[in-house]
């Protein structure tokens, strides 16, 4: 299964609700991810540009997109960015395949 790294930020109103009623949102993330056939590997809160980071698997890009759309449609987030990750093995395969492609730079 493909692995994804998702960075997200909560809306100020979401933080206010969590302050009034703290809850483990990793349990909710696990539920949403598993509903699309995926698996949650980790859920962390962070300082900086994003409020949190999730590492997870999904069967395919459609399942990943469906999960992301369902979560963002809820309105609790101000941003959500997902990056597909590649294994070292897949990267080595890509490097080998790239060496067979004859690229010509513009103007040469």
Steps between C-alpha positions, in 0.01 A plus 500: 500500500624852429612703802405864552620783723221744586556838665199686637402810694190549711273802479507723812144389582616138495774574754243678718274193491791269583596723794143476636479126438843339440495180298741267327456591133733218393213260574276694260775511235545124532125448449490718186810342351382145565160583345680542166699178544812671633721471806616771741871475590528810715337827603701786650437860595768751401622854547548721196323531170272199560317390813538130434643224287356160407682206343263253336439248223209492256421241233537760222482872419121491465463362853748758630316782327162378628631500856652846463182639344280358776724649769536845341126517429443491875634855533724443804822558304646809339745296292582142410790400277579140407825377348531151349815330629722257310694212648874477447438198276256691279738794482780268382267362231414855393870588479568196283207582273603867481843399371331353189318825413688722259423855614597803294524836681325795337716676244746213456 
